[in-house]
Amino acid sequence: MKPLLLFLLLTAGLQVFAQNQSDTLSFKDRLQPITQDNIYKTDGYYNWCPSIIKGKDGKYHLFYSRWKKEFKFSGWLTRSEIAHAIADNPGGPYKFVGTALTARGKGHWDAINMHNPRIHSFNGKYYMYYISTHLDSNDYNEDTIAATNAKLAYKSPYWMPIRNNQRVGVAVSKSLNGPWKRFNKPLLEPSGPINILTVNPTIARGGDSKFYLIVKGDRNQAGGPRNQALAIGNSPTGPFKMQPKAVIDYMNTEDMAMWYDAKRNYYYSVFHNDNIIYMVSSADGINWDKATEFEILRPDLPMADGSHFKPLELQRPFIYEENGEPLVLAVATRDGNNSYLFFIPIKQHK
């Protein structure tokens, strides 16, 4: 009887622990001032959408979006590509390696641009999640579209058709240096709480070994209110089943970056709204709430020299973490005609 009683007591204790599971992560007060090593900028290009992974070589690999300044900042929609840089430290300094992925051209769903990269490692392979787009007709000149968007941006007659055809896809490789295998169809079509498009992909493998994919889409009409939607699959390449409940529908949001914290058995995601970085959390990956530490960062970034950088935009947040501990908060920033990637170190607990 005693072993049985002990077993029952332990089981009850585990159930109480699971029921009392709570969000205990906080790091806002541990964000460190930014040095020049923590800033990534390249001549002649806008840089955006940082995503970091530690490679088998022990180095830190940055994948990000970039496009030439000659196409103006709005040129991301037609001329973005995914680039690759490497560093010895997740906070930088990063050194450019080369272009990882470009648009495939007419006849493919990812014909125009490569944007929003998120790099992951699952089951010994690397998975690059991204967005791309196309026009329904191939009767167009790519240079004309790019130039038109650069000059007219949202006023271009091509803008909304290209924008509304954006979808999320994935490329797979055995090496961070490629080659990358792509697929003939996107991962997910709009449904459930979103319509029109799927963009801003972020994915995590949960404690149940399922894959939780969050994407952003319009709600009700193109360019209208935005929802964050969740799809779940048993493989990193899908198929994914869209869930009926939105992850976030109480505020317009952009650029979620999710991870599963195995140490805390909790899901987290950072995002931006109106150039402020926030965090939400979930016990099951499906039902999300504002995190215990909700507001993370405002567009007023302290520098190591005592000055402050106040960007026009503070977007595309990404948390690089190891063993459940965030090490770097990466963000995309812009002032005037320059854009930068900032890698903000997070001081570790002793």
N, C-alpha and C positions, 0 to 999 in steps of 0.2 A: 504493500500500500504506500509506503513512504516514497519509493521511486516514482510511482504514478502521481502522487500528490505533488512532488517536486516538479514533474513534467507539466502538470496543469498550471502550477503557479508561474513557471517560466513562460508558458504559452500565453497566459493572461497578461503577463508583463509586456511581452512583445506586442500584443494587440493594443494595449494602452499606449505604448510608445508610438505605434503606427497612427493611432487616432489623434495623438497629440503632436504629430509631426508639424513642424513650423519652420518658417523662413528665418534663418539666423545669420545670413550673409550681410556684411557691411564692409565697405571699403572707401566710401566717399572721403573720409577724413585722412585716408592714407595716400591719396593722389599726390604725386611729387611734382615740384617745379620742372619745367621742360628745358633741357639743354639743346644745343645745336645738334648733338648726336641723335636726339629724339625727333628730328624734323627731316622729312624726306621731300625733296623738290628736284625736278629735272627741267632743264632748259627746253623751251619750245613746246612743252606739254602741260595740260591740266592733268593732275593726278587725283584719283577718287577711289572710294570703295575698298579700303584695306581689309585683308584677311591673312592671317598668319598661321603657319603650321611648323612644327619641329620635324625635320627630316631625319632619315636614317643616318645621315652624315653628321648629326649632332648640331647642325646649323639651323637657323630660323629662316623660313622661306615666306616671303611676302608676295601675294598675288593681288593685283589691284587693277582698276580701270584707268586708262589714259587715252587722250585724244589730242591732236595737234591744236595749238592755239589759233592757227589760221582759220579754223572752223568755228571760232568763238565758243563761249562756255555752253551754249545751247547745242553745240555740235555733238554732244554726247549721244544724242538719239540716233545719229547716222554714222558716226565715225569712231566710236569708242572701240578699244581692243583691250585684251587682258594681258598685262605685263608681269614680269617676274623679277624679284630682287632678293638678295641674300644678306644675312647679318650673323654675327657671332652671338648677339644678344637680342632677345625679343624686342627690346626698346630701341634697337639700332646701334650704330648707323648702318643703313641698308645700302647695298651696292647693286645697281641695275645689272641684270643678267641678259634679258632679252624679252621678246614677245612670246607669250605662251599660246594664245588663241586669237584668231581673227574671224570675222564673219565669213561664211562659206559662199555667199553670193546667190544669184538668182537660182530658183529651183529648189531651195531649201527653206525650212521654216526659220532657220537662223541665218537668213540672207543678209540682214543689215544690222550691224553692230554686235559687240560682245560687251556685257556690262554686268555690274553687281556680282562679282565672283565671291564664292564662299568655298574654301578648300577644306577637305576632311579626309581622314584615313579610316577605312572600315575593312576588316578582314584581309589586311595585307595589301590593299589597293588604295589608290588616291581617287577622290571624287571631287570634281570641280563643278559646283552648281553655279549657274549663270542665267542671265536673261538675254534674249535676242528678239528680233522682229523681222517682218517682211511686208511687202505689199501684195495684195491679192492678185494683181496683174503684173506680169514681167515686162510690160511695155513702159519702161522708164529708163532714164540714164542716171546711174548712181552718182556721178559727179555733179549733175544738175541738182539732184535732191540734196546732196551735202551742202552745196553752195547756197541753195535756196533756204535751207534751214539755218545756216550760219547767218544769213542776212536778215531773214524775216522771223525766224524762230517760230513762236506759237501762231503767227499770222500766216505761215506757209500753208498752202492747200494740202501739202503732203503730211503736215505735222500730226493731225489727229488719226488719219489712217495708219500711219507708222506706229504711233503711240498705242493705239487700241489693239494692235496685233502683237504686242509684247507678251511673251510667254517665258516660263521657267524651263530650263533644260539642264542636263548633266553630261559631263565628259569624264571618261574613266581612263586611268593609266596605272602601270606598274611602277612608274618613276615620276618624280616631281618635274623632271625635265622632258616628259612626254616620251613617245607620241601619245596623243589623247584620242580616244575613241569616242565619237559622237553618235547620236541616234537620229533616226529619221522623223521622230515626233517629239514634241515637248513632253515634259513630265506630267503636266497638269493643266486642265482647262478650267476656266472660271465656272463655279457652281456654288451652291449653298449660300453662304452669307456675302459672296462677292460675285460681280459679273464684269464684263468688258475685257479685263486683262488679269494676268498673274505676274507679279514682279517681286523684287526684294526677297529672294529665297533665303531661308535659314533652316538648318536641320540639326537634329540631335538624335543619337541612339539612346533610348531610355533604359531604365533598369530592367524592363521587361523584354529587352532586346528588339523592340519595335522601333521604327524610324518615324520621328515626328517632324513634319515639314510645315513650316509656316510661310505663307506668302501674303502679299498685299494685293488688294483689288478694289475697284470702284464698287460703290453700293448705289443702286438705282439708276444712275446715268453716268456717262463718260465724263470724267473730270469732276464728279460730284464727291460726296462724302466717301471716305475710305475706311475699309475694314481690314483687319488682320484675320486671315482664315487659316485653319489647321487641317492638314491631311495626314493620314497615318498609313504606313505600309510595312511589309515584312522584309523588304529589301531596300538598299539605298538607291536603287534605280526604279523602284515601284513594282507593281502599280500602287498608287496612293488613293485612298478613299477620303473624299472631302467630308469633314464633320459639319453638322448643321449649325453648331454654335460658334460664333465669332470669338477669337482670342481677345481682341479689343474692338469695341464699337462705341465707346463713350467719348472718344476724342480722335481727331485726325492724327494718324501716326505714319511714320516712315521708317524703313531701314531696321527692322528688328534683327537682332543677332542673339541666337539662343544657344544655351549649353545645358547639359545635364550634369549636375554636381553629385557624383556617386557618394562622396563622403557625407553629404547632408541628405542624400536621397531626395533631391529637389531639383526642379527645373527653373532656370532663370533666363531672362532675355532683356537686353537693353535696346532702346530705340530713341528716336528724336521726334520732338514736336516743337515747332517754332524755334528751332535752334537751341533747344534745351534737351539734354540727355536724361532719360528716365529709365527705371528698371521695374519690370513686373516679374512675378514668380508663380509657381504652380506646384502642387503636391503630386499631381498625376499627369502633367503635360497637356491636359485637356481644359481644365477649369483654371483660369488665370485671374489674378488680382494684382493690385498695386503692391509692390514689394515693401517690406518693412522699411527699406531705404529706397524711397520712390524717386526723388529728384537727385541726380548724380552730379551733373555738371552744367554750368551756364557758360555762355560765350564770352568768358573773361578768364583767360588762361594765364596763370602765373609762370613767369620765366625764371630761370636760375639766376639771371643777372639782376633780378629785382623788378624788372619791367612787367607789363601785362600785354598780352596779345588779345585783341578783341576782334574776332573774325566777323565778316559779313554773314558767313554761314558756318554752322557746326553740325555736321551730319555724318551718316554712315558709321555709327559706333560699332566697335568690335572688341570683345574681351578675349585676350589670350590668357588661358589658365592652364595650370599643371597641377594634378593631384587635388583638384577642388579649390585651389587658391588662385584668384586672379593676379596675374603678374603685370599686365599692360592693358590700358584702355586706349585703343587706337581710334582716331577720329579723322574725318576729312574736313578741312577748313579752307576758307577763301578770303582774300582781301584784294580788292581792285581786280587786276587782271592776272593774279597769281593764285594757284591753289596748292595746298600742302597736305601731307599726311603727318599727323602728330601721333607719337607713341608715348603716352603718359605713363611713367613707371608707377607702380603701386607698391608702397612700402610693405614689407612682409612682417608678420608677427614674429617676435623673438621666440 
